[in-house]
Amino acid sequence: MAPPGTSRRRGRRGRRAAGRCAGLPLDALFEIMLRLPARDVCRLRAVCRSWRAVASDRAFVDAHASRHPGPYVAASFSDDDGGDESCGVDIVDLSSGDIVKTIYTDVSGSRVQRTRLDLVCLVEGPSPLDATVLDPVTGATYSPAKRISADNEDLLSSGRLIMESCAFGKVPSTGEYKVLRLLGSGNPCELYECEIMTVNSAGALQWRAIQGPQLPVCSSNNMSVWSSNNMRSVVINGVAYFLLDYSRLYCSNDGLLIRPGNIVPFNLETEEWMGILNGPKPVARGRDMIVISSTLEIMEQLSLADLNGSLVMVHAVYGSPMDLWFLSDLEQGLWVKKYSIDFEYYNNNAYPLLLLDDEKIVFLLRGTNVLQSYDLKDDTYTDILVLPDFRSVGIYTGNLLSLEGGLN
């Protein structure tokens, strides 16, 4: 039996050791750690209990997130050598180019859906119908128990069913995450079937069939490879916006009523399609002179982006500046052209991914797989990051200090 008082002496020694470990007043330690990147803070949590207590405190976590807002991107990767750890998602700090965390998954061949959330949606993969949601904090993945809804099971028998387009977003009022997908056979003359899935950690996830759009929207299969990352759809504040496919509409009577640049929104909360939103008027200028052979070229000039929570229509015509039109009033359908940018390369190769606070725009460049920063003040370009696949990148908005035990 240990002598009386031993446990008390050990307790006092433990507290003295913790004090020596800290070495600084807690408020000074708080300020010092606040200046460090998340990767270093998480490593320091292992030094001693007092450092861990400071770095794990909610007030510190929130203060650190405000001091280090990112931006961070999520990009999928697939190693050629195979093995158990050959595919997954990297969370990358754009300010430094460092990989903050690597999450390995068993969803091989998938790509990251372009979103701006604290969860990541992986699409395609082994099947052209696949959609899997990844939580970078826990590494958990969520996918439906069945590949398709009960109402659309007969479509699988055709053998040509594909996911034409996919959108992933969060409903602000409920906090629910939902995946919306459009299914088709690749036939441009057919309208799409529509399914939706609510993502949660309780119970099996299931696709539900809902009403599809009444007019054809741009998909990842009836356009060029540039649209394969849904450059013509975006989700903002619980509403998914799809660019109408004018190249298909022009060949029908609907083309007489629809202008290039028209958009159809979908409300993720009510799960209903909304009325048509007109695009900026200059985008549709000269419509009466359009010939059928040029409608595809017109669609190649248009894309949709989310810049600081604003819906932006990108109008890039070869030989002219790239115009960025911001939707200023959804109800009135009012657009404002905030930026008109000259590029040193073909405009259609660039897609605006981020608008930073220091008047810089981060562009995704097709072909080079490069993220490039453009400084609006001095008209300069800086390469930031080379991606494995330009089609596979999303904005990650989660709190990095929540990635407990997983920061590299």
Secondary structure, DSSP 8 states (H G I E B T S, - for coil): ---TTHHHHHHHHHHHHHHHHH-S-HHHHHHHHHTS-HHHHHHHTTT-HHHHHHHH-HHHHHHHHHH----EEEEEEE-TT-STTSEEEEEEETTTTEEEEEEE-S-TTEEE---EESSEEEEETTSTT-EEEE-TTT--EE-BSSSS-GGGGGGGGGS--EEEEEEEEE-TTT--EEEEEEEE-S-TTS--EEEEEEE-SSS-B--EEE---SS-B--SSSS-GGGGG-TTEEEETTEEEEEB-HHHHTTSGGGGT--TT-EEEEETTTTEE---B---GGGGTTGGG--GGGHHHHHHTEEEEEETTEEEEEEE-TTS-EEEEEEEETTTTEEEEEEEE--SS-GGGEEEEEE-TTSEEEEEETTTTEEEEEETTTTEEEEEEE-S-TT--EEE-S-GGGSTTTB-
